[in-house]
Amino acid sequence: MGGAARARRQDRADGRCQPGAQSGRAGLQRCRDGIGRPVPSICLKVPTGGGKTLLAASAVSRILDQWQGARSGFVLWICPNEAIYAQTRKALRDREHPYRHILDQASGGRTRILDKDDPLSRAEVDSQLCVMLLMLQSANRETKESLRLFRDRGNVHGFFPAADDKPEQDRWLAEVPNLDTYSDVMLHWHVVKDSLGNALRAIRPIVVLDEGHKGYSKLAMDTLYGFNPSFVLELSATPADRPRDTPPVYSNWLCDVRGVDLDKENMIKLPINVAVKPGNDWRGCLRDALQRLDALQTDAERLQSECARYLRPICLVQVERTGKDQRDGNHVHALDALEYLQTLGVRDDQIAIKSAEQDDLKTPERQDLLRPTNPTRFIITKQALQEGWDCPFAYVLCSLAPVSSRGAMTQLIGRILRQPDTEKTGIA
């Protein structure tokens, strides 16, 4: 390892950090929880398709066994969007899935998968491995008062003493001073709320931050570390350092897996053939994409005739705008791309729009993109298909939008690199 690489690893040794007495990275201290205790924080930098969720489940098992010496406890698993939340929830609830097998082995078969509104008791946390899935948006609000996690909702039990037990209430507030309280006028002392947020602060959960680069706002980090985690595990293909923030934000890379490593294991599908069309001729770019897709379709039909293997290449089209009121003639809108594809002879039922307002992929005839009767050949989106979306038939990416962020482009290209349950055909 070269000197620069060694320095980079040394700089990252203390994880997400707060500024210390000295200037520069040399003066950075460990990241800390909501009451100032140091928190171990690591990041697994793994490309799209590298099995980050599998690594997360394995890491949780190791953290429980070797760091905490326990088989029970609490994991707060943060997902950045609905797609990843639904995928992770489905996999972890499936007792036959490899992710669940790993967690069951760690807990001795006593694993419970929770949503944020599920009942929770101290006895369950003490006797089981509780894994709660939470959307990042649920832990990232402008005001604490609007955050449901900190409301006394009546189904969180056994974590705190009775309201009239002043000595125990005082003891808890002395040990965990960032607990939310009621100011009880009748009792003349502060009473700890029986809320999920307070329970998390008392439990000190292991936090898994999936697609960690999504959680790097100061508000998100303050909220997550305010849960008093005992360990923070980030996973991302594109972790983001922000040294100019106050305080600076860094990821503590424990490993940096490269795309070539995944290619050697046939986990992603390389090579990528890149064609750059200069200028603002987005129609020409889309026309070229259709020609490439048609050529791949011809190859797919020949493959099917030779070995009965069905493929239907799909093109992902990234546009600049998708909203109903955002079509201004100056930016490439989803409807602009759709209408131009129609003029090129693409049928209506072969084009799907995926956006916050319109999700054609949810219609019954389009839900299973691998089904031979599914007609979809083009999926038009702005950014809805970045993290958490996979399709083995996604072969072509046509980007009609300027992308200045390296991370965003890496995530987008990942949609055609990551083709699960596929094998190379041998057709170049």
C-alpha positions in Angstrom: 0.0 0.0 0.0 1.4 3.4 -1.0 2.1 6.3 1.3 -1.0 8.2 0.3 -3.2 5.2 0.8 -1.7 4.6 4.2 -2.3 8.2 5.1 -5.9 8.0 3.9 -6.5 5.0 6.2 -4.8 6.7 9.1 -6.9 9.8 8.6 -10.1 7.7 8.8 -9.1 5.8 11.8 -11.5 7.5 14.2 -14.6 7.3 12.0 -17.1 10.2 11.8 -15.5 12.7 13.9 -15.8 15.9 15.9 -13.0 18.6 15.7 -10.4 18.3 18.4 -7.9 20.8 19.9 -5.6 20.7 16.9 -6.3 21.7 13.3 -6.8 19.4 10.4 -7.6 15.7 10.5 -4.9 15.0 13.0 -6.9 16.7 15.6 -10.2 14.8 15.0 -11.7 12.9 17.9 -14.0 9.9 17.9 -17.7 10.2 17.0 -19.9 10.5 20.0 -23.5 9.7 20.9 -26.2 12.0 22.3 -24.6 12.2 25.7 -20.9 12.4 24.6 -19.9 8.7 24.8 -17.6 7.5 22.0 -19.2 5.3 19.4 -17.4 2.9 17.1 -18.3 3.7 13.5 -17.1 1.8 10.4 -18.1 1.9 6.7 -18.0 -1.0 4.2 -17.4 0.5 0.8 -18.8 -2.1 -1.6 -19.9 -1.5 -5.2 -23.4 -2.1 -6.4 -24.0 -5.8 -6.6 -21.4 -6.7 -4.0 -23.8 -8.1 -1.4 -23.9 -5.2 1.1 -27.0 -6.6 2.9 -25.4 -10.0 3.3 -22.3 -8.3 4.7 -24.5 -6.2 7.1 -26.2 -9.3 8.5 -22.8 -11.1 8.9 -21.3 -7.9 10.5 -24.2 -7.7 13.0 -23.5 -11.3 13.9 -19.8 -10.6 14.5 -20.6 -7.4 16.5 -23.0 -9.2 18.8 -20.7 -12.1 19.3 -17.2 -10.6 19.4 -17.9 -7.0 20.4 -20.8 -7.3 22.8 -20.6 -10.9 23.8 -24.3 -11.4 23.5 -27.0 -13.3 21.5 -29.8 -10.8 22.1 -30.1 -7.1 21.7 -31.4 -4.5 19.3 -30.5 -3.5 15.8 -31.9 -0.4 14.2 -31.6 -0.9 10.4 -32.0 2.4 8.5 -33.1 2.2 4.9 -32.8 5.2 2.6 -36.0 4.6 0.5 -39.1 2.6 0.1 -37.6 0.2 -2.4 -34.7 -0.9 -0.2 -37.0 -0.9 2.9 -39.4 -3.3 1.1 -36.6 -5.6 -0.2 -34.8 -5.8 3.1 -38.0 -6.3 5.1 -39.1 -9.1 2.8 -35.7 -10.9 3.0 -35.3 -10.6 6.8 -38.9 -11.8 7.4 -38.3 -14.9 5.2 -36.9 -17.6 7.5 -35.5 -19.4 4.5 -33.5 -16.4 3.3 -29.7 -16.4 3.8 -29.9 -13.0 5.6 -32.3 -14.4 8.1 -30.3 -17.6 8.5 -27.3 -15.5 9.6 -29.3 -13.5 12.1 -31.0 -16.7 13.5 -27.6 -18.3 13.9 -26.4 -15.3 15.9 -29.5 -15.2 18.1 -30.0 -19.0 18.5 -33.2 -18.8 16.5 -34.7 -16.0 18.5 -34.8 -13.2 15.9 -37.7 -10.8 15.7 -38.2 -8.4 12.8 -40.0 -5.2 13.7 -41.5 -2.1 12.1 -41.4 1.2 13.9 -45.0 1.0 15.1 -44.8 -2.6 16.5 -45.1 -3.1 20.3 -41.8 -3.4 22.1 -40.9 -4.5 25.6 -37.7 -4.7 27.6 -38.2 -8.4 28.1 -38.1 -9.0 24.3 -34.9 -7.0 23.9 -33.3 -8.9 26.7 -34.3 -12.4 25.3 -34.3 -11.9 21.5 -32.4 -10.3 18.7 -34.8 -7.5 17.7 -34.2 -5.9 14.3 -36.2 -2.8 13.6 -36.4 -1.5 10.1 -36.8 2.3 9.8 -37.0 4.6 6.8 -34.4 7.4 6.9 -37.1 9.9 6.4 -38.8 8.7 9.7 -35.7 9.7 11.6 -35.0 12.9 9.8 -37.6 15.6 10.5 -37.3 19.3 11.0 -38.6 19.3 14.6 -38.5 16.6 17.3 -42.1 17.4 18.2 -43.2 16.1 14.8 -41.3 12.9 15.1 -43.5 10.0 16.1 -40.6 8.1 17.5 -40.6 10.4 20.5 -44.3 10.2 21.3 -45.6 8.2 24.2 -47.7 5.8 22.1 -48.7 3.3 24.8 -47.1 0.1 23.4 -43.5 0.6 24.6 -43.2 -1.1 28.0 -40.7 -2.0 30.7 -37.9 0.3 29.9 -38.5 3.0 32.5 -39.8 3.2 36.1 -43.3 4.3 37.1 -44.0 8.0 36.9 -44.3 8.3 40.7 -41.0 6.6 41.4 -38.9 9.8 41.7 -35.6 8.2 42.7 -35.6 5.8 39.7 -36.7 8.6 37.4 -33.9 10.8 38.6 -31.4 7.9 38.3 -32.4 7.3 34.6 -32.1 11.0 33.8 -28.7 11.2 35.5 -27.4 8.2 33.5 -29.1 9.1 30.2 -29.6 12.9 30.2 -30.9 13.1 26.6 -34.1 11.2 27.4 -37.3 13.1 26.5 -39.5 13.9 29.5 -42.8 15.3 30.6 -42.6 18.2 33.1 -45.2 16.9 35.5 -46.7 19.8 37.4 -48.6 17.5 39.8 -45.6 15.4 40.7 -43.1 18.4 40.6 -40.4 16.4 38.7 -39.6 15.3 35.2 -41.0 12.0 34.0 -39.4 10.0 31.2 -41.7 9.4 28.2 -42.4 5.8 27.3 -41.6 6.4 23.7 -39.6 4.4 21.1 -37.1 7.1 20.8 -36.4 7.0 24.5 -36.3 3.2 24.5 -33.6 3.3 21.8 -31.6 5.7 23.8 -31.7 3.4 26.8 -31.0 0.2 24.7 -28.0 1.7 22.8 -28.8 -0.2 19.6 -26.4 -1.4 16.8 -27.2 0.9 13.9 -27.0 -0.3 10.3 -27.0 2.6 7.9 -27.8 1.1 4.5 -26.6 3.3 1.6 -24.8 5.5 4.2 -24.2 8.3 1.8 -27.9 9.2 2.0 -27.6 9.9 5.7 -25.0 12.6 5.7 -27.1 15.7 6.5 -26.3 17.1 9.9 -29.9 16.7 11.0 -29.8 13.0 10.1 -26.5 12.4 11.8 -27.6 14.3 14.9 -30.8 12.2 15.0 -29.1 8.8 14.5 -26.3 9.4 17.0 -28.9 10.9 19.4 -30.3 7.3 19.7 -27.1 6.6 21.7 -25.9 3.7 19.4 -23.4 1.3 20.7 -22.0 0.7 17.2 -22.7 2.3 13.7 -22.2 0.2 10.6 -22.5 2.1 7.3 -22.7 0.4 3.9 -22.4 2.3 0.6 -21.0 2.1 -2.9 -20.3 5.9 -2.7 -19.6 7.0 0.8 -19.3 10.8 1.0 -16.7 12.8 2.9 -17.6 16.4 3.7 -14.5 17.9 5.3 -15.9 21.5 4.9 -18.9 20.9 7.1 -18.9 22.1 10.7 -18.1 19.7 12.2 -16.4 17.8 9.4 -18.0 14.5 8.3 -16.0 11.5 7.3 -16.6 7.8 6.8 -14.3 5.3 8.5 -13.6 2.9 5.6 -12.9 -0.6 7.0 -12.7 -2.0 3.5 -12.8 -0.7 -0.1 -14.0 -3.3 -2.5 -13.5 -2.5 -6.2 -15.6 -3.4 -9.2 -12.9 -5.6 -10.7 -13.1 -7.8 -7.6 -16.8 -8.3 -8.2 -16.3 -8.9 -11.9 -13.8 -11.7 -11.1 -16.6 -13.4 -9.1 -19.2 -12.8 -11.8 -21.2 -10.7 -9.4 -21.6 -7.7 -11.8 -21.8 -7.8 -15.6 -18.9 -6.1 -17.3 -17.7 -4.6 -19.6 -19.7 -1.4 -20.0 -19.7 0.0 -23.5 -19.9 3.8 -23.4 -21.1 6.0 -26.2 -21.0 9.8 -25.6 -23.1 12.0 -27.9 -21.8 15.6 -27.7 -24.1 18.6 -27.8 -27.8 18.8 -26.8 -29.3 16.4 -29.3 -31.2 14.3 -26.8 -33.4 12.9 -29.5 -30.4 11.5 -31.3 -29.1 10.0 -28.1 -32.5 8.3 -27.5 -32.6 7.1 -31.2 -29.2 5.5 -30.8 -30.3 3.8 -27.6 -33.3 2.3 -29.4 -31.0 1.0 -32.2 -28.7 -0.6 -29.6 -31.7 -2.1 -27.8 -33.1 -3.5 -31.1 -29.7 -5.1 -31.8 -29.6 -6.7 -28.4 -33.2 -7.9 -28.9 -32.1 -9.7 -32.1 -29.3 -11.3 -30.2 -31.7 -12.3 -27.4 -34.1 -13.9 -29.9 -31.2 -15.9 -31.5 -30.1 -17.0 -28.0 -33.6 -18.2 -27.2 -33.8 -20.2 -30.5 -30.6 -21.9 -29.7 -31.0 -22.7 -26.0 -34.5 -21.7 -25.0 -33.2 -19.0 -22.6 -35.6 -16.0 -22.6 -34.2 -12.5 -22.4 -35.9 -9.2 -23.2 -33.4 -6.3 -23.0 -34.7 -3.2 -21.3 -33.5 0.4 -21.7 -33.5 2.8 -18.7 -33.9 6.4 -19.8 -32.9 9.1 -17.4 -34.6 12.4 -18.0 -34.4 15.8 -16.3 -38.0 16.3 -15.2 -41.0 14.1 -14.4 -43.5 16.3 -12.6 -46.8 17.2 -14.2 -46.1 21.0 -13.9 -42.4 20.8 -14.9 -42.7 20.4 -18.6 -41.2 23.7 -19.8 -39.6 22.9 -23.2 -36.2 23.7 -21.9 -35.5 20.4 -20.0 -36.1 16.9 -21.2 -39.3 15.7 -19.5 -40.5 12.1 -19.2 -43.4 12.9 -21.6 -40.9 14.3 -24.1 -39.0 11.1 -24.1 -42.2 9.0 -24.2 -43.7 10.9 -27.1 -40.5 10.7 -29.1 -40.2 7.0 -28.6 -43.7 6.7 -29.9 -42.7 8.5 -33.1 -39.9 6.0 -33.5 -42.4 3.2 -33.5 -42.2 2.0 -29.9 -45.7 0.9 -28.7 -47.4 2.5 -25.7 -47.4 -0.7 -23.7 -43.7 -1.1 -24.1 -42.9 2.2 -22.3 -43.2 2.7 -18.5 -42.7 5.9 -16.5 -41.3 5.5 -12.9 -41.5 8.7 -10.8 -42.9 9.9 -7.5 -46.2 10.8 -9.2 -46.5 8.0 -11.7 -45.4 4.4 -11.3 -46.3 2.3 -14.3 -44.2 -0.6 -12.9 -46.9 -1.2 -10.2 -49.6 -2.1 -12.7 -50.3 -5.9 -12.7 -49.1 -6.5 -16.2 -45.7 -4.8 -15.5 -44.9 -6.0 -11.9 -42.9 -9.0 -13.0 -40.4 -7.6 -15.6 -39.0 -11.1 -16.2 -42.3 -12.6 -17.4 -42.4 -13.3 -21.1 -45.8 -11.7 -21.4 -44.6 -8.4 -19.9 -44.2 -6.0 -22.9 -41.9 -3.4 -21.1 -38.8 -2.3 -23.1 -38.3 1.2 -21.9 -38.4 2.6 -18.3 -38.3 6.4 -18.1 -37.2 7.9 -14.8 -35.4 10.8 -13.2 -33.8 9.2 -10.1 -36.4 6.7 -8.9 -34.3 3.8 -10.0 -31.0 4.5 -8.2 -30.5 2.6 -5.0 -32.5 -0.5 -4.4 -33.8 -1.4 -7.8 -32.6 -4.4 -9.8 -33.7 -6.0 -13.1 -31.7 -8.8 -14.8 -33.0 -7.5 -18.2 -31.7 -3.9 -17.8 -29.0 -3.8 -20.4 -29.0 -0.2 -21.7 -28.8 3.1 -19.9 -29.6 6.2 -21.8 -28.9 9.3 -19.7 -30.5 12.5 -21.1 -29.8 14.5 -18.0 -26.6 16.2 -16.9 -25.1 14.4 -14.0 -22.4 16.3 -12.1 -22.2 14.0 -9.1 -19.9 11.1 -9.3 -21.8 9.3 -6.6 -25.2 9.7 -8.4 -23.7 8.4 -11.7 -22.1 5.5 -9.9 -25.5 4.6 -8.4 -27.3 5.0 -11.7 -24.8 2.8 -13.7 -25.2 0.3 -11.0 -28.8 -0.4 -12.2 -27.3 -2.1 -15.4 -24.2 -3.5 -13.7 -26.2 -5.3 -11.1 -28.2 -8.1 -12.8 -29.1 -10.7 -10.2 -29.7 -14.3 -11.0 -28.1 -14.0 -14.5 -25.2 -15.6 -16.3 -23.1 -14.3 -19.1 -24.4 -15.5 -22.5 -21.1 -15.3 -24.3 -22.5 -12.9 -26.8 -20.5 -9.7 -26.9 
